[in-house]
Amino acid sequence: MSQSGGLKRSLGLWAIVGLGLGYMTPTVLFDTFGIVTKETHGVVPLAYLVALVVMIFTAISYGRMAKLFPTAGSSFTYAREAIHPKVGFIVGWAALLDYLLLPLVNAVIIRLYMVSLFPSVPGWIWVVLFVAFITGLNVWSLNSTAKVNFTLVVFAVVMIAAFIMLAVVQLSRGMGSGTLFSAAPFYHSGIGFSAVLTGATVVCFSFIGFDAITMYAEEARKTSDVAKAIIICLLIGGGIFLAAGHVAQSVFPNVSGFHMTDDTLPEMALKVGGKFFQVLFMSAAFAATVASALASHASVSRLLHVMGRNGVLRPMRLWGYVSPRRHTPVYATLAVGAVSLLAITPSLELVSSMINFGALIAFTAVNLSVLAWFAVRRRQFRTIKQVATNVALPVIGMAMTGLLWSFLHTDALISGLVWVSIGIIYAVVLTKVTGKRLTELDMDQTVTAEAEEILAAEPRTAPEPRTAPEPAQALATEPRTGQRVLTGV
């Protein structure tokens, strides 16, 4: 095998934001509108607001850890470094369930779209063509992937803005509640807190994407852009969901007039804008799905790359390989494409029910990582500011994520626990076969002697971060030289 190259720092701030928004798929609000309306008794925007508040606390934790460890491992790296390598493995394994399945979900959605348009063509053909395109573009160049993704996201957002304007016109004509200025979409009689939390758990799926931004840490032109992009992406996405959700709920206070409530997007577009707009809006949903597929495929391939590079997925060490010419993790990207081909047969409901488990594991772990790193390891809890940022914020983030945990669907919980159990069995077998502990496997063997000296010299209980160099920042330039990064201690 030829010498492995390094990931290339080619992404600017807005390219990273675009990848995050593409992953989030802004049009998903309209697809799930009927389900969430029934679940919450007609307060869809309130469910999104609750989920947004939860995500803001978690996004702050992601931003802090991304600055500390600017590598592509995301929650896997943060938990491994701040808590323990074994915890990092479990978190990374659980996150794989989320990240691996989302490209597959997008392929299933595309299959359903195309079969409905061309019923005489077998569905597997569309899956193969779609997966080949997404995988090929991701292998070719992340920069090209980001450009195509950004174009698709802009088109989807423009069409959402058009929907809002058309819906406002329909409201002025007496459709739905007949007014835009009403609190009913957020609160009215008969609303239960448990119903809102259940809805928030469902729409939490819509926000998955801001966290995936951390997967591009080694390809950002400026490492500081990753933390900024996380917040910008979350606020833009949250703003779209709240604005569109409020208008949509005003026009459609309930779903009694819909023939199909499992996917209300086509009927919503038809009712507010007619047949021509329905075609345009469905095209936007198609574009958003392709953008999500591009972004999710790119992000999970980075996670596989890091786990392969660090020896956790030891039988798949090829996943750690980066093409010297393309600067992409070729084999990890191809592996994601192979998994996505499973979209030929499963139903959307079956696959999507398994995704939130991995996301909630990652969210909880990142908040805990902030607490473990700053408050426990560095003892930074001596001032009010330190207590607020290093203790209160991550604890609130974990508590809010815990609320979503308690309302997670049983199918998602069961499938997630089965997946984690498989991971634990894999880890036990791996350590038995290799004769090494997981902590010994979880180590990149290609680091420089200088990096090892910096890591060994770092004091564990320094009262202030400026008293010791940050290991990840010391290694932040490694990808530029083609060297692989070690952030382990």
Secondary structure, DSSP 8 states (H G I E B T S, - for coil): ----------B-HHHHHHHHHHHH-TTHHHHHHHHHHHHHTS-HHHHHHHHHHHHHHHHHHHHHHHHH--STTTHHHHHHHHT-HHHHHHHHHHHHHHHHHHHHHHHHHHHHHHHHH-TTS-HHHHHHHHHHHHHHHHHH-HHHHHHHHHHHHHHHHHHHHHHHHHHHHHHHTT-TTS-SS-STTT--TT--HHHHHHHHHHHHHHHTTTGGGGGGGGGBSSTHHHHHHHHHHHHHHHHHHHHHHHHHHHH-SSSTT-S-SS--HHHHHHHHHHHHHHHHHHHHHHHHHHHHHHHHHHHHHHHHHHHHHTTTTGGGGGGG---TTT-S-HHHHHHHHHHHGGGGS--HHHHHTTHHHHHHHHHHHHHHHHIIIIIIIS---SSHHHHIIIIIHHHHHHHHHHHHHHT--HHHHHHHHHHHHHHHHHHHHHHHHH-S-HHHHS--TT--HHHHHHHHH--TT-SSGGGS--HHHHTTTHHHHT-------
